[in-house]
Amino acid sequence: MISIKRIYEPAELRDGFRILVDRLWPRGMTKEKAHIDLWLRDIAPSNNLRKWFNHQLELWDEFKQRYFKELATKNDMIDIIQKRSEQETVTLLYSAKSETLNNAVVLKEFIERRIKS
């Protein structure tokens, strides 16, 4: 099972294996407070895509399409998440303020589609 959670929320046992999926370390977060098991910074959107999107609602659909294209080239990191999620809960951690407009939402959707196909 794959879930998503904002990294600023407290870590819980039900989170299982916690993976930070942001390119940049979350502002104000210490490693001790983050309780991450793995940081996959290279699975995050490229700097160009991240800056272009800038969490603008009107760019969301285009952002998803562009990020899906980037994710299609990152099979090794996708495999890590997918295989781990077959063994235990995996929580994808993000730092964006929006719970619905962030890269973890897109990443989870990408992996779930891949599993179904």
PDB file as gemmi writes it, atoms N, CA and C in Angstrom:
CRYST1    1.000    1.000    1.000  90.00  90.00  90.00 P 1                      
ATOM      1  N   MET A   1       0.830  -1.175   0.000  1.00  0.00           N  
ATOM      2  CA  MET A   1       0.000   0.000   0.000  1.00  0.00           C  
ATOM      3  C   MET A   1       0.879   1.243   0.000  1.00  0.00           C  
ATOM      4  N   ILE A   2       0.452   2.239  -0.752  1.00  0.00           N  
ATOM      5  CA  ILE A   2       1.179   3.504  -0.821  1.00  0.00           C  
ATOM      6  C   ILE A   2       0.266   4.612  -0.309  1.00  0.00           C  
ATOM      7  N   SER A   3       0.784   5.398   0.611  1.00  0.00           N  
ATOM      8  CA  SER A   3       0.051   6.557   1.091  1.00  0.00           C  
ATOM      9  C   SER A   3       0.939   7.784   0.924  1.00  0.00           C  
ATOM     10  N   ILE A   4       0.344   8.954   1.087  1.00  0.00           N  
ATOM     11  CA  ILE A   4       1.117  10.186   1.016  1.00  0.00           C  
ATOM     12  C   ILE A   4       0.835  11.011   2.262  1.00  0.00           C  
ATOM     13  N   LYS A   5       1.829  11.828   2.620  1.00  0.00           N  
ATOM     14  CA  LYS A   5       1.695  12.595   3.856  1.00  0.00           C  
ATOM     15  C   LYS A   5       2.656  13.783   3.799  1.00  0.00           C  
ATOM     16  N   ARG A   6       2.215  14.867   4.346  1.00  0.00           N  
ATOM     17  CA  ARG A   6       3.080  16.043   4.447  1.00  0.00           C  
ATOM     18  C   ARG A   6       4.125  15.765   5.522  1.00  0.00           C  
ATOM     19  N   ILE A   7       5.361  16.050   5.221  1.00  0.00           N  
ATOM     20  CA  ILE A   7       6.450  15.696   6.142  1.00  0.00           C  
ATOM     21  C   ILE A   7       6.361  16.425   7.475  1.00  0.00           C  
ATOM     22  N   TYR A   8       5.651  17.534   7.509  1.00  0.00           N  
ATOM     23  CA  TYR A   8       5.528  18.292   8.754  1.00  0.00           C  
ATOM     24  C   TYR A   8       4.518  17.681   9.733  1.00  0.00           C  
ATOM     25  N   GLU A   9       3.758  16.690   9.269  1.00  0.00           N  
ATOM     26  CA  GLU A   9       2.854  15.965  10.167  1.00  0.00           C  
ATOM     27  C   GLU A   9       3.682  14.952  10.963  1.00  0.00           C  
ATOM     28  N   PRO A  10       3.287  14.661  12.189  1.00  0.00           N  
ATOM     29  CA  PRO A  10       4.063  13.723  13.013  1.00  0.00           C  
ATOM     30  C   PRO A  10       4.150  12.330  12.376  1.00  0.00           C  
ATOM     31  N   ALA A  11       5.296  11.712  12.537  1.00  0.00           N  
ATOM     32  CA  ALA A  11       5.487  10.335  12.073  1.00  0.00           C  
ATOM     33  C   ALA A  11       4.651   9.397  12.939  1.00  0.00           C  
ATOM     34  N   GLU A  12       4.093   8.360  12.283  1.00  0.00           N  
ATOM     35  CA  GLU A  12       3.282   7.370  12.994  1.00  0.00           C  
ATOM     36  C   GLU A  12       3.725   5.980  12.569  1.00  0.00           C  
ATOM     37  N   LEU A  13       3.501   4.991  13.419  1.00  0.00           N  
ATOM     38  CA  LEU A  13       3.866   3.621  13.078  1.00  0.00           C  
ATOM     39  C   LEU A  13       3.176   3.160  11.799  1.00  0.00           C  
ATOM     40  N   ARG A  14       1.919   3.584  11.608  1.00  0.00           N  
ATOM     41  CA  ARG A  14       1.171   3.140  10.423  1.00  0.00           C  
ATOM     42  C   ARG A  14       1.738   3.702   9.115  1.00  0.00           C  
ATOM     43  N   ASP A  15       2.667   4.664   9.204  1.00  0.00           N  
ATOM     44  CA  ASP A  15       3.322   5.200   8.000  1.00  0.00           C  
ATOM     45  C   ASP A  15       4.173   4.132   7.321  1.00  0.00           C  
ATOM     46  N   GLY A  16       4.653   3.182   8.085  1.00  0.00           N  
ATOM     47  CA  GLY A  16       5.517   2.157   7.522  1.00  0.00           C  
ATOM     48  C   GLY A  16       6.849   2.748   7.085  1.00  0.00           C  
ATOM     49  N   PHE A  17       7.249   2.422   5.871  1.00  0.00           N  
ATOM     50  CA  PHE A  17       8.528   2.877   5.303  1.00  0.00           C  
ATOM     51  C   PHE A  17       8.321   4.275   4.736  1.00  0.00           C  
ATOM     52  N   ARG A  18       9.024   5.259   5.287  1.00  0.00           N  
ATOM     53  CA  ARG A  18       8.816   6.669   4.927  1.00  0.00           C  
ATOM     54  C   ARG A  18       9.872   7.127   3.922  1.00  0.00           C  
ATOM     55  N   ILE A  19       9.389   7.596   2.765  1.00  0.00           N  
ATOM     56  CA  ILE A  19      10.291   8.033   1.695  1.00  0.00           C  
ATOM     57  C   ILE A  19      10.022   9.500   1.374  1.00  0.00           C  
ATOM     58  N   LEU A  20      11.036  10.328   1.521  1.00  0.00           N  
ATOM     59  CA  LEU A  20      10.936  11.727   1.127  1.00  0.00           C  
ATOM     60  C   LEU A  20      11.126  11.806  -0.384  1.00  0.00           C  
ATOM     61  N   VAL A  21      10.164  12.407  -1.083  1.00  0.00           N  
ATOM     62  CA  VAL A  21      10.199  12.445  -2.548  1.00  0.00           C  
ATOM     63  C   VAL A  21      10.335  13.869  -3.084  1.00  0.00           C  
ATOM     64  N   ASP A  22      10.917  14.747  -2.308  1.00  0.00           N  
ATOM     65  CA  ASP A  22      11.201  16.114  -2.730  1.00  0.00           C  
ATOM     66  C   ASP A  22      12.670  16.247  -3.097  1.00  0.00           C  
ATOM     67  N   ARG A  23      12.957  17.125  -4.035  1.00  0.00           N  
ATOM     68  CA  ARG A  23      14.341  17.375  -4.452  1.00  0.00           C  
ATOM     69  C   ARG A  23      15.097  18.171  -3.385  1.00  0.00           C  
ATOM     70  N   LEU A  24      14.397  19.094  -2.735  1.00  0.00           N  
ATOM     71  CA  LEU A  24      15.018  19.944  -1.721  1.00  0.00           C  
ATOM     72  C   LEU A  24      14.625  19.474  -0.321  1.00  0.00           C  
ATOM     73  N   TRP A  25      15.537  19.624   0.627  1.00  0.00           N  
ATOM     74  CA  TRP A  25      15.226  19.263   2.001  1.00  0.00           C  
ATOM     75  C   TRP A  25      14.173  20.237   2.522  1.00  0.00           C  
ATOM     76  N   PRO A  26      13.153  19.745   3.221  1.00  0.00           N  
ATOM     77  CA  PRO A  26      12.069  20.603   3.720  1.00  0.00           C  
ATOM     78  C   PRO A  26      12.567  21.680   4.693  1.00  0.00           C  
ATOM     79  N   ARG A  27      12.147  22.876   4.436  1.00  0.00           N  
ATOM     80  CA  ARG A  27      12.548  24.028   5.238  1.00  0.00           C  
ATOM     81  C   ARG A  27      12.158  23.834   6.709  1.00  0.00           C  
ATOM     82  N   GLY A  28      13.120  24.052   7.593  1.00  0.00           N  
ATOM     83  CA  GLY A  28      12.858  23.988   9.025  1.00  0.00           C  
ATOM     84  C   GLY A  28      12.759  22.591   9.607  1.00  0.00           C  
ATOM     85  N   MET A  29      12.953  21.560   8.804  1.00  0.00           N  
ATOM     86  CA  MET A  29      12.820  20.171   9.261  1.00  0.00           C  
ATOM     87  C   MET A  29      14.204  19.599   9.568  1.00  0.00           C  
ATOM     88  N   THR A  30      14.345  19.040  10.764  1.00  0.00           N  
ATOM     89  CA  THR A  30      15.601  18.374  11.108  1.00  0.00           C  
ATOM     90  C   THR A  30      15.511  16.904  10.702  1.00  0.00           C  
ATOM     91  N   LYS A  31      16.633  16.280  10.548  1.00  0.00           N  
ATOM     92  CA  LYS A  31      16.649  14.854  10.197  1.00  0.00           C  
ATOM     93  C   LYS A  31      16.000  14.017  11.303  1.00  0.00           C  
ATOM     94  N   GLU A  32      16.174  14.441  12.534  1.00  0.00           N  
ATOM     95  CA  GLU A  32      15.594  13.711  13.661  1.00  0.00           C  
ATOM     96  C   GLU A  32      14.067  13.786  13.631  1.00  0.00           C  
ATOM     97  N   LYS A  33      13.526  14.952  13.328  1.00  0.00           N  
ATOM     98  CA  LYS A  33      12.079  15.125  13.294  1.00  0.00           C  
ATOM     99  C   LYS A  33      11.451  14.495  12.052  1.00  0.00           C  
ATOM    100  N   ALA A  34      12.210  14.385  10.979  1.00  0.00           N  
ATOM    101  CA  ALA A  34      11.667  13.880   9.711  1.00  0.00           C  
ATOM    102  C   ALA A  34      11.353  12.390   9.763  1.00  0.00           C  
ATOM    103  N   HIS A  35      12.149  11.637  10.496  1.00  0.00           N  
ATOM    104  CA  HIS A  35      11.954  10.185  10.591  1.00  0.00           C  
ATOM    105  C   HIS A  35      11.809   9.542   9.207  1.00  0.00           C  
ATOM    106  N   ILE A  36      12.731   9.852   8.298  1.00  0.00           N  
ATOM    107  CA  ILE A  36      12.645   9.236   6.975  1.00  0.00           C  
ATOM    108  C   ILE A  36      13.536   8.002   6.925  1.00  0.00           C  
ATOM    109  N   ASP A  37      13.097   7.038   6.116  1.00  0.00           N  
ATOM    110  CA  ASP A  37      13.888   5.837   5.900  1.00  0.00           C  
ATOM    111  C   ASP A  37      14.725   5.942   4.629  1.00  0.00           C  
ATOM    112  N   LEU A  38      14.260   6.788   3.700  1.00  0.00           N  
ATOM    113  CA  LEU A  38      14.933   6.917   2.417  1.00  0.00           C  
ATOM    114  C   LEU A  38      14.588   8.276   1.820  1.00  0.00           C  
ATOM    115  N   TRP A  39      15.574   8.905   1.199  1.00  0.00           N  
ATOM    116  CA  TRP A  39      15.340  10.165   0.489  1.00  0.00           C  
ATOM    117  C   TRP A  39      15.633   9.922  -0.982  1.00  0.00           C  
ATOM    118  N   LEU A  40      14.585   9.895  -1.793  1.00  0.00           N  
ATOM    119  CA  LEU A  40      14.729   9.712  -3.247  1.00  0.00           C  
ATOM    120  C   LEU A  40      14.596  11.075  -3.929  1.00  0.00           C  
ATOM    121  N   ARG A  41      15.593  11.916  -3.777  1.00  0.00           N  
ATOM    122  CA  ARG A  41      15.504  13.270  -4.326  1.00  0.00           C  
ATOM    123  C   ARG A  41      15.447  13.279  -5.845  1.00  0.00           C  
ATOM    124  N   ASP A  42      16.054  12.288  -6.481  1.00  0.00           N  
ATOM    125  CA  ASP A  42      16.078  12.274  -7.947  1.00  0.00           C  
ATOM    126  C   ASP A  42      14.767  11.810  -8.575  1.00  0.00           C  
ATOM    127  N   ILE A  43      13.824  11.349  -7.762  1.00  0.00           N  
ATOM    128  CA  ILE A  43      12.508  10.984  -8.299  1.00  0.00           C  
ATOM    129  C   ILE A  43      11.590  12.210  -8.347  1.00  0.00           C  
ATOM    130  N   ALA A  44      11.996  13.262  -7.693  1.00  0.00           N  
ATOM    131  CA  ALA A  44      11.215  14.504  -7.685  1.00  0.00           C  
ATOM    132  C   ALA A  44      11.242  15.147  -9.076  1.00  0.00           C  
ATOM    133  N   PRO A  45      10.303  16.039  -9.344  1.00  0.00           N  
ATOM    134  CA  PRO A  45      10.325  16.749 -10.631  1.00  0.00           C  
ATOM    135  C   PRO A  45      11.654  17.490 -10.807  1.00  0.00           C  
ATOM    136  N   SER A  46      12.087  17.599 -12.042  1.00  0.00           N  
ATOM    137  CA  SER A  46      13.310  18.341 -12.331  1.00  0.00           C  
ATOM    138  C   SER A  46      13.176  19.772 -11.823  1.00  0.00           C  
ATOM    139  N   ASN A  47      14.304  20.420 -11.614  1.00  0.00           N  
ATOM    140  CA  ASN A  47      14.259  21.807 -11.146  1.00  0.00           C  
ATOM    141  C   ASN A  47      13.478  22.695 -12.109  1.00  0.00           C  
ATOM    142  N   ASN A  48      13.676  22.487 -13.407  1.00  0.00           N  
ATOM    143  CA  ASN A  48      12.954  23.300 -14.394  1.00  0.00           C  
ATOM    144  C   ASN A  48      11.450  23.103 -14.283  1.00  0.00           C  
ATOM    145  N   LEU A  49      11.013  21.859 -14.154  1.00  0.00           N  
ATOM    146  CA  LEU A  49       9.584  21.577 -14.049  1.00  0.00           C  
ATOM    147  C   LEU A  49       9.022  22.110 -12.740  1.00  0.00           C  
ATOM    148  N   ARG A  50       9.742  21.910 -11.675  1.00  0.00           N  
ATOM    149  CA  ARG A  50       9.298  22.379 -10.360  1.00  0.00           C  
ATOM    150  C   ARG A  50       9.122  23.899 -10.351  1.00  0.00           C  
ATOM    151  N   LYS A  51      10.094  24.606 -10.888  1.00  0.00           N  
ATOM    152  CA  LYS A  51      10.017  26.071 -10.916  1.00  0.00           C  
ATOM    153  C   LYS A  51       8.922  26.550 -11.859  1.00  0.00           C  
ATOM    154  N   TRP A  52       8.761  25.867 -12.998  1.00  0.00           N  
ATOM    155  CA  TRP A  52       7.720  26.248 -13.957  1.00  0.00           C  
ATOM    156  C   TRP A  52       6.337  26.101 -13.331  1.00  0.00           C  
ATOM    157  N   PHE A  53       6.090  24.988 -12.669  1.00  0.00           N  
ATOM    158  CA  PHE A  53       4.777  24.724 -12.078  1.00  0.00           C  
ATOM    159  C   PHE A  53       4.463  25.688 -10.935  1.00  0.00           C  
ATOM    160  N   ASN A  54       5.361  25.806  -9.979  1.00  0.00           N  
ATOM    161  CA  ASN A  54       5.223  26.737  -8.856  1.00  0.00           C  
ATOM    162  C   ASN A  54       3.863  26.610  -8.160  1.00  0.00           C  
ATOM    163  N   HIS A  55       3.300  25.407  -8.132  1.00  0.00           N  
ATOM    164  CA  HIS A  55       2.034  25.099  -7.449  1.00  0.00           C  
ATOM    165  C   HIS A  55       0.867  25.975  -7.905  1.00  0.00           C  
ATOM    166  N   GLN A  56       0.819  26.243  -9.204  1.00  0.00           N  
ATOM    167  CA  GLN A  56      -0.265  27.040  -9.773  1.00  0.00           C  
ATOM    168  C   GLN A  56      -1.352  26.099 -10.287  1.00  0.00           C  
ATOM    169  N   LEU A  57      -2.544  26.250  -9.764  1.00  0.00           N  
ATOM    170  CA  LEU A  57      -3.669  25.381 -10.091  1.00  0.00           C  
ATOM    171  C   LEU A  57      -3.899  25.270 -11.596  1.00  0.00           C  
ATOM    172  N   GLU A  58      -3.800  26.369 -12.310  1.00  0.00           N  
ATOM    173  CA  GLU A  58      -4.078  26.355 -13.754  1.00  0.00           C  
ATOM    174  C   GLU A  58      -3.037  25.560 -14.551  1.00  0.00           C  
ATOM    175  N   LEU A  59      -1.899  25.244 -13.950  1.00  0.00           N  
ATOM    176  CA  LEU A  59      -0.856  24.465 -14.624  1.00  0.00           C  
ATOM    177  C   LEU A  59      -0.845  22.994 -14.196  1.00  0.00           C  
ATOM    178  N   TRP A  60      -1.767  22.614 -13.314  1.00  0.00           N  
ATOM    179  CA  TRP A  60      -1.752  21.273 -12.729  1.00  0.00           C  
ATOM    180  C   TRP A  60      -1.787  20.157 -13.760  1.00  0.00           C  
ATOM    181  N   ASP A  61      -2.732  20.190 -14.690  1.00  0.00           N  
ATOM    182  CA  ASP A  61      -2.853  19.106 -15.671  1.00  0.00           C  
ATOM    183  C   ASP A  61      -1.596  18.982 -16.530  1.00  0.00           C  
ATOM    184  N   GLU A  62      -1.058  20.101 -16.947  1.00  0.00           N  
ATOM    185  CA  GLU A  62       0.172  20.079 -17.751  1.00  0.00           C  
ATOM    186  C   GLU A  62       1.352  19.600 -16.908  1.00  0.00           C  
ATOM    187  N   PHE A  63       1.398  20.010 -15.658  1.00  0.00           N  
ATOM    188  CA  PHE A  63       2.455  19.543 -14.759  1.00  0.00           C  
ATOM    189  C   PHE A  63       2.418  18.025 -14.639  1.00  0.00           C  
ATOM    190  N   LYS A  64       1.219  17.460 -14.427  1.00  0.00           N  
ATOM    191  CA  LYS A  64       1.089  16.004 -14.313  1.00  0.00           C  
ATOM    192  C   LYS A  64       1.616  15.307 -15.563  1.00  0.00           C  
ATOM    193  N   GLN A  65       1.237  15.798 -16.735  1.00  0.00           N  
ATOM    194  CA  GLN A  65       1.699  15.181 -17.984  1.00  0.00           C  
ATOM    195  C   GLN A  65       3.218  15.227 -18.094  1.00  0.00           C  
ATOM    196  N   ARG A  66       3.784  16.375 -17.794  1.00  0.00           N  
ATOM    197  CA  ARG A  66       5.246  16.527 -17.901  1.00  0.00           C  
ATOM    198  C   ARG A  66       5.970  15.671 -16.862  1.00  0.00           C  
ATOM    199  N   TYR A  67       5.419  15.613 -15.659  1.00  0.00           N  
ATOM    200  CA  TYR A  67       6.051  14.809 -14.614  1.00  0.00           C  
ATOM    201  C   TYR A  67       5.917  13.321 -14.919  1.00  0.00           C  
ATOM    202  N   PHE A  68       4.790  12.900 -15.474  1.00  0.00           N  
ATOM    203  CA  PHE A  68       4.641  11.504 -15.897  1.00  0.00           C  
ATOM    204  C   PHE A  68       5.745  11.139 -16.892  1.00  0.00           C  
ATOM    205  N   LYS A  69       6.052  12.037 -17.817  1.00  0.00           N  
ATOM    206  CA  LYS A  69       7.123  11.779 -18.794  1.00  0.00           C  
ATOM    207  C   LYS A  69       8.467  11.616 -18.091  1.00  0.00           C  
ATOM    208  N   GLU A  70       8.727  12.460 -17.118  1.00  0.00           N  
ATOM    209  CA  GLU A  70       9.975  12.327 -16.363  1.00  0.00           C  
ATOM    210  C   GLU A  70      10.008  11.015 -15.584  1.00  0.00           C  
ATOM    211  N   LEU A  71       8.907  10.655 -14.966  1.00  0.00           N  
ATOM    212  CA  LEU A  71       8.856   9.426 -14.179  1.00  0.00           C  
ATOM    213  C   LEU A  71       9.056   8.182 -15.042  1.00  0.00           C  
ATOM    214  N   ALA A  72       8.634   8.248 -16.284  1.00  0.00           N  
ATOM    215  CA  ALA A  72       8.789   7.106 -17.195  1.00  0.00           C  
ATOM    216  C   ALA A  72      10.255   6.760 -17.423  1.00  0.00           C  
ATOM    217  N   THR A  73      11.164   7.668 -17.096  1.00  0.00           N  
ATOM    218  CA  THR A  73      12.604   7.421 -17.271  1.00  0.00           C  
ATOM    219  C   THR A  73      13.288   7.022 -15.963  1.00  0.00           C  
ATOM    220  N   LYS A  74      12.511   6.842 -14.907  1.00  0.00           N  
ATOM    221  CA  LYS A  74      13.084   6.581 -13.586  1.00  0.00           C  
ATOM    222  C   LYS A  74      12.636   5.233 -13.034  1.00  0.00           C  
ATOM    223  N   ASN A  75      12.707   4.204 -13.870  1.00  0.00           N  
ATOM    224  CA  ASN A  75      12.208   2.882 -13.495  1.00  0.00           C  
ATOM    225  C   ASN A  75      12.874   2.297 -12.263  1.00  0.00           C  
ATOM    226  N   ASP A  76      14.179   2.537 -12.093  1.00  0.00           N  
ATOM    227  CA  ASP A  76      14.872   1.952 -10.944  1.00  0.00           C  
ATOM    228  C   ASP A  76      14.314   2.483  -9.623  1.00  0.00           C  
ATOM    229  N   MET A  77      14.023   3.770  -9.566  1.00  0.00           N  
ATOM    230  CA  MET A  77      13.477   4.343  -8.330  1.00  0.00           C  
ATOM    231  C   MET A  77      12.006   3.967  -8.141  1.00  0.00           C  
ATOM    232  N   ILE A  78      11.276   3.885  -9.228  1.00  0.00           N  
ATOM    233  CA  ILE A  78       9.874   3.445  -9.160  1.00  0.00           C  
ATOM    234  C   ILE A  78       9.825   2.009  -8.638  1.00  0.00           C  
ATOM    235  N   ASP A  79      10.743   1.180  -9.120  1.00  0.00           N  
ATOM    236  CA  ASP A  79      10.810  -0.212  -8.666  1.00  0.00           C  
ATOM    237  C   ASP A  79      11.045  -0.309  -7.163  1.00  0.00           C  
ATOM    238  N   ILE A  80      11.905   0.554  -6.626  1.00  0.00           N  
ATOM    239  CA  ILE A  80      12.183   0.551  -5.188  1.00  0.00           C  
ATOM    240  C   ILE A  80      10.890   0.766  -4.412  1.00  0.00           C  
ATOM    241  N   ILE A  81      10.127   1.779  -4.820  1.00  0.00           N  
ATOM    242  CA  ILE A  81       8.876   2.095  -4.116  1.00  0.00           C  
ATOM    243  C   ILE A  81       7.861   0.975  -4.300  1.00  0.00           C  
ATOM    244  N   GLN A  82       7.708   0.516  -5.537  1.00  0.00           N  
ATOM    245  CA  GLN A  82       6.708  -0.506  -5.828  1.00  0.00           C  
ATOM    246  C   GLN A  82       6.998  -1.798  -5.074  1.00  0.00           C  
ATOM    247  N   LYS A  83       8.223  -2.260  -5.103  1.00  0.00           N  
ATOM    248  CA  LYS A  83       8.571  -3.513  -4.422  1.00  0.00           C  
ATOM    249  C   LYS A  83       8.418  -3.391  -2.914  1.00  0.00           C  
ATOM    250  N   ARG A  84       8.799  -2.260  -2.382  1.00  0.00           N  
ATOM    251  CA  ARG A  84       8.660  -2.049  -0.941  1.00  0.00           C  
ATOM    252  C   ARG A  84       7.187  -2.032  -0.544  1.00  0.00           C  
ATOM    253  N   SER A  85       6.350  -1.431  -1.408  1.00  0.00           N  
ATOM    254  CA  SER A  85       4.919  -1.336  -1.097  1.00  0.00           C  
ATOM    255  C   SER A  85       4.224  -2.699  -1.147  1.00  0.00           C  
ATOM    256  N   GLU A  86       4.846  -3.683  -1.769  1.00  0.00           N  
ATOM    257  CA  GLU A  86       4.296  -5.032  -1.784  1.00  0.00           C  
ATOM    258  C   GLU A  86       4.552  -5.745  -0.459  1.00  0.00           C  
ATOM    259  N   GLN A  87       5.534  -5.254   0.304  1.00  0.00           N  
ATOM    260  CA  GLN A  87       5.908  -5.863   1.577  1.00  0.00           C  
ATOM    261  C   GLN A  87       5.292  -5.162   2.782  1.00  0.00           C  
ATOM    262  N   GLU A  88       5.117  -3.834   2.671  1.00  0.00           N  
ATOM    263  CA  GLU A  88       4.624  -3.045   3.795  1.00  0.00           C  
ATOM    264  C   GLU A  88       4.076  -1.717   3.267  1.00  0.00           C  
ATOM    265  N   THR A  89       3.477  -0.956   4.150  1.00  0.00           N  
ATOM    266  CA  THR A  89       2.997   0.366   3.780  1.00  0.00           C  
ATOM    267  C   THR A  89       4.185   1.265   3.488  1.00  0.00           C  
ATOM    268  N   VAL A  90       4.082   2.004   2.410  1.00  0.00           N  
ATOM    269  CA  VAL A  90       5.080   3.008   2.052  1.00  0.00           C  
ATOM    270  C   VAL A  90       4.376   4.356   2.074  1.00  0.00           C  
ATOM    271  N   THR A  91       4.968   5.311   2.775  1.00  0.00           N  
ATOM    272  CA  THR A  91       4.416   6.652   2.814  1.00  0.00           C  
ATOM    273  C   THR A  91       5.352   7.586   2.073  1.00  0.00           C  
ATOM    274  N   LEU A  92       4.817   8.223   1.029  1.00  0.00           N  
ATOM    275  CA  LEU A  92       5.567   9.209   0.256  1.00  0.00           C  
ATOM    276  C   LEU A  92       5.417  10.557   0.947  1.00  0.00           C  
ATOM    277  N   LEU A  93       6.532  11.133   1.329  1.00  0.00           N  
ATOM    278  CA  LEU A  93       6.526  12.391   2.073  1.00  0.00           C  
ATOM    279  C   LEU A  93       6.849  13.567   1.164  1.00  0.00           C  
ATOM    280  N   TYR A  94       6.110  14.644   1.320  1.00  0.00           N  
ATOM    281  CA  TYR A  94       6.310  15.865   0.535  1.00  0.00           C  
ATOM    282  C   TYR A  94       6.228  17.057   1.474  1.00  0.00           C  
ATOM    283  N   SER A  95       6.711  18.214   1.021  1.00  0.00           N  
ATOM    284  CA  SER A  95       6.682  19.386   1.888  1.00  0.00           C  
ATOM    285  C   SER A  95       5.757  20.494   1.390  1.00  0.00           C  
ATOM    286  N   ALA A  96       5.206  20.362   0.204  1.00  0.00           N  
ATOM    287  CA  ALA A  96       4.320  21.390  -0.339  1.00  0.00           C  
ATOM    288  C   ALA A  96       3.142  21.649   0.596  1.00  0.00           C  
ATOM    289  N   LYS A  97       2.638  22.863   0.570  1.00  0.00           N  
ATOM    290  CA  LYS A  97       1.505  23.219   1.430  1.00  0.00           C  
ATOM    291  C   LYS A  97       0.206  22.560   0.972  1.00  0.00           C  
ATOM    292  N   SER A  98       0.049  22.393  -0.329  1.00  0.00           N  
ATOM    293  CA  SER A  98      -1.183  21.816  -0.864  1.00  0.00           C  
ATOM    294  C   SER A  98      -1.175  20.292  -0.731  1.00  0.00           C  
ATOM    295  N   GLU A  99      -2.267  19.755  -0.207  1.00  0.00           N  
ATOM    296  CA  GLU A  99      -2.394  18.298  -0.090  1.00  0.00           C  
ATOM    297  C   GLU A  99      -2.778  17.643  -1.408  1.00  0.00           C  
ATOM    298  N   THR A 100      -3.253  18.425  -2.362  1.00  0.00           N  
ATOM    299  CA  THR A 100      -3.722  17.858  -3.630  1.00  0.00           C  
ATOM    300  C   THR A 100      -2.875  18.247  -4.829  1.00  0.00           C  
ATOM    301  N   LEU A 101      -2.124  19.328  -4.737  1.00  0.00           N  
ATOM    302  CA  LEU A 101      -1.292  19.788  -5.851  1.00  0.00           C  
ATOM    303  C   LEU A 101       0.182  19.654  -5.484  1.00  0.00           C  
ATOM    304  N   ASN A 102       0.657  18.424  -5.499  1.00  0.00           N  
ATOM    305  CA  ASN A 102       2.066  18.191  -5.181  1.00  0.00           C  
ATOM    306  C   ASN A 102       2.577  16.966  -5.917  1.00  0.00           C  
ATOM    307  N   ASN A 103       3.883  16.833  -5.986  1.00  0.00           N  
ATOM    308  CA  ASN A 103       4.497  15.750  -6.750  1.00  0.00           C  
ATOM    309  C   ASN A 103       4.213  14.370  -6.175  1.00  0.00           C  
ATOM    310  N   ALA A 104       4.001  14.253  -4.873  1.00  0.00           N  
ATOM    311  CA  ALA A 104       3.721  12.940  -4.278  1.00  0.00           C  
ATOM    312  C   ALA A 104       2.395  12.387  -4.778  1.00  0.00           C  
ATOM    313  N   VAL A 105       1.417  13.252  -4.987  1.00  0.00           N  
ATOM    314  CA  VAL A 105       0.121  12.825  -5.529  1.00  0.00           C  
ATOM    315  C   VAL A 105       0.314  12.236  -6.924  1.00  0.00           C  
ATOM    316  N   VAL A 106       1.092  12.907  -7.744  1.00  0.00           N  
ATOM    317  CA  VAL A 106       1.339  12.442  -9.113  1.00  0.00           C  
ATOM    318  C   VAL A 106       2.143  11.147  -9.096  1.00  0.00           C  
ATOM    319  N   LEU A 107       3.153  11.089  -8.259  1.00  0.00           N  
ATOM    320  CA  LEU A 107       3.987   9.890  -8.156  1.00  0.00           C  
ATOM    321  C   LEU A 107       3.164   8.681  -7.743  1.00  0.00           C  
ATOM    322  N   LYS A 108       2.317   8.847  -6.747  1.00  0.00           N  
ATOM    323  CA  LYS A 108       1.455   7.744  -6.303  1.00  0.00           C  
ATOM    324  C   LYS A 108       0.556   7.283  -7.444  1.00  0.00           C  
ATOM    325  N   GLU A 109      -0.055   8.214  -8.161  1.00  0.00           N  
ATOM    326  CA  GLU A 109      -0.918   7.859  -9.289  1.00  0.00           C  
ATOM    327  C   GLU A 109      -0.133   7.119 -10.366  1.00  0.00           C  
ATOM    328  N   PHE A 110       1.073   7.582 -10.661  1.00  0.00           N  
ATOM    329  CA  PHE A 110       1.909   6.941 -11.665  1.00  0.00           C  
ATOM    330  C   PHE A 110       2.202   5.492 -11.285  1.00  0.00           C  
ATOM    331  N   ILE A 111       2.583   5.263 -10.035  1.00  0.00           N  
ATOM    332  CA  ILE A 111       2.915   3.911  -9.581  1.00  0.00           C  
ATOM    333  C   ILE A 111       1.673   3.022  -9.592  1.00  0.00           C  
ATOM    334  N   GLU A 112       0.550   3.534  -9.131  1.00  0.00           N  
ATOM    335  CA  GLU A 112      -0.685   2.739  -9.116  1.00  0.00           C  
ATOM    336  C   GLU A 112      -1.123   2.363 -10.517  1.00  0.00           C  
ATOM    337  N   ARG A 113      -0.995   3.261 -11.471  1.00  0.00           N  
ATOM    338  CA  ARG A 113      -1.310   2.932 -12.867  1.00  0.00           C  
ATOM    339  C   ARG A 113      -0.374   1.865 -13.400  1.00  0.00           C  
ATOM    340  N   ARG A 114       0.891   1.963 -13.033  1.00  0.00           N  
ATOM    341  CA  ARG A 114       1.896   0.996 -13.491  1.00  0.00           C  
ATOM    342  C   ARG A 114       1.578  -0.395 -12.927  1.00  0.00           C  
ATOM    343  N   ILE A 115       1.151  -0.459 -11.676  1.00  0.00           N  
ATOM    344  CA  ILE A 115       0.826  -1.739 -11.053  1.00  0.00           C  
ATOM    345  C   ILE A 115      -0.375  -2.388 -11.755  1.00  0.00           C  
ATOM    346  N   LYS A 116      -1.358  -1.580 -12.114  1.00  0.00           N  
ATOM    347  CA  LYS A 116      -2.577  -2.103 -12.747  1.00  0.00           C  
ATOM    348  C   LYS A 116      -2.340  -2.604 -14.177  1.00  0.00           C  
ATOM    349  N   SER A 117      -1.340  -2.035 -14.845  1.00  0.00           N  
ATOM    350  CA  SER A 117      -1.135  -2.430 -16.257  1.00  0.00           C  
ATOM    351  C   SER A 117      -0.284  -3.654 -16.417  1.00  0.00           C  
TER     352      SER A 117                                                      
END                                                                             
